[in-house]
Amino acid sequence: MYSLNPNPQDDSSPTPGGITILVHSSVFHTNLKLNSNLQVQAVRISLHHTITICNIYIPPHATPTEKEIEDLILQLPPPFVFMGDFNAHHSLWGSQKQNQKGRLIGNIILNNDITLLNTKQSTNIYILLWALYQVLTLLCVLKQ
């Protein structure tokens, strides 16, 4: 059983949908109230240690400012894991191309002593979906 911690978007939002963090019901956690216009959510999870998990979604055509992201990071009690779909591309995390959001996030990482936990392997969901499609196709072929 999991606690659903949705962060729904209202109908007036330019980005439909929302984000959520699922936490097993046996894990003590608290939702953090964040002061941000970004689509973001955070929880404090206590196991052997307490850690903050922050989930963010930045739509492809959104243009957050460095100040918006840094103001958000300042609200996260350390240690924290800041993750999500940034729609940002930069060589720091293995992307073959760079975009404005990638340069922005890259600068924030470098200028704020943040450790990037990435193996520089692609995080593109389309590659993962293609791999899943290949496995499902193989299973269908084997079943025939």
VENVEN-V839413 format. One record per backbone hydrogen bond with DSSP energy under -1.0 kcal/mol. CO is the residue of the C=O (numbers start at 1). NH is the residue of the N-H. E is the energy in kcal/mol with one decimal. If there is no record, write none. Layout:
co=CO nh=NH e=E
co=CO nh=NH e=E
This chain:
co=1 nh=25 e=-2.6
co=3 nh=23 e=-1.7
co=7 nh=19 e=-1.1
co=10 nh=13 e=-1.9
co=17 nh=9 e=-1.8
co=19 nh=7 e=-2.4
co=21 nh=5 e=-1.1
co=23 nh=3 e=-3.7
co=24 nh=27 e=-2.2
co=28 nh=46 e=-2.7
co=30 nh=44 e=-2.8
co=34 nh=36 e=-1.0
co=38 nh=40 e=-1.4
co=39 nh=57 e=-2.5
co=41 nh=55 e=-3.0
co=42 nh=32 e=-2.8
co=43 nh=53 e=-3.0
co=44 nh=30 e=-1.9
co=45 nh=51 e=-2.5
co=49 nh=47 e=-2.5
co=51 nh=45 e=-3.1
co=52 nh=81 e=-2.6
co=53 nh=43 e=-2.3
co=54 nh=83 e=-3.1
co=55 nh=41 e=-2.2
co=56 nh=85 e=-2.1
co=59 nh=62 e=-1.5
co=65 nh=69 e=-1.9
co=66 nh=70 e=-2.8
co=67 nh=71 e=-2.9
co=68 nh=72 e=-1.6
co=69 nh=73 e=-2.5
co=70 nh=74 e=-2.2
co=72 nh=75 e=-1.3
co=73 nh=76 e=-1.5
co=79 nh=52 e=-2.5
co=81 nh=54 e=-3.1
co=83 nh=56 e=-1.7
co=85 nh=58 e=-2.9
co=89 nh=99 e=-1.9
co=90 nh=93 e=-1.2
co=90 nh=95 e=-2.0
co=91 nh=94 e=-1.7
co=99 nh=103 e=-2.4
co=100 nh=104 e=-2.3
co=101 nh=105 e=-2.9
co=102 nh=106 e=-2.8
co=103 nh=107 e=-2.4
co=104 nh=108 e=-2.0
co=105 nh=109 e=-2.5
co=106 nh=110 e=-2.5
co=107 nh=111 e=-2.7
co=108 nh=112 e=-1.1
co=109 nh=114 e=-1.8
co=116 nh=118 e=-1.1
co=124 nh=128 e=-1.3
co=125 nh=129 e=-2.9
co=126 nh=130 e=-2.4
co=127 nh=131 e=-2.4
co=128 nh=132 e=-2.4
co=129 nh=133 e=-2.7
co=130 nh=134 e=-2.3
co=131 nh=135 e=-2.2
co=132 nh=136 e=-2.9
co=133 nh=137 e=-2.8
co=134 nh=138 e=-2.4
co=135 nh=139 e=-2.6
co=136 nh=140 e=-2.3
co=137 nh=141 e=-2.4
co=138 nh=142 e=-2.8
co=139 nh=143 e=-1.8
co=140 nh=144 e=-1.1
